[in-house]
């Protein structure tokens, strides 16, 4: 099962913000059994987002997770770009509008803002692509969106990590089923990746696992992550490599 991730924001391209969102999303999708084929980052530009989105949809992943650009300011244009890329209208979500009103009222009552009333910028966040299912944001104002289009499950999430993580856990993952990958992180006591390579190749041929290796420098450990659909298969793959003379320690 293939998945792709699209993160949106000028701040990611200038280096002012480190893109931790795509790493978190990739990890959680991998645990669910998805192969994250690509991660793409684009700036806050409607045409750029549309172009990239259409390219991704042309590759037909099972899942696309988009993060960023859902707020009230002029550069938060992700929902508009998604709607235009899918040839859909932006329509007002009344349920979302009520949640946004309640959110700002709560902030006002806590003394965090001085005006609880809806303005155009706040109202803007309640517009979703036509036919989209709203995703509840329990940590912020802007709702997310879930759209099935051409066989692709598209999830549009906020860029704030706290909001994105909560929505991913509560709204996205439950819609992706229960299939999971088991992963095991190990340190291989071997001085050189080239000596490990043929053993990894043979392991991949014999067992239904995926393997990621990460060298820690010559003369030191090599980090290994074993992915499998069952803990038993992962353990069999590990035991096979040990039979070839590889010694492991737990963790990285």
Helices and strands as residue ranges (DSSP letters): E 2-8, H 10-14, H 20-31, E 35-42, H 46-59, E 63-67, H 78-85, E 90-92, H 94-109, H 120-124, E 127-129, E 133-135, E 144-149, E 152-157, H 161-167, I 168-172, G 173-176, E 182-188, H 193-206, E 209-215, E 222-228, H 231-243, E 248-250
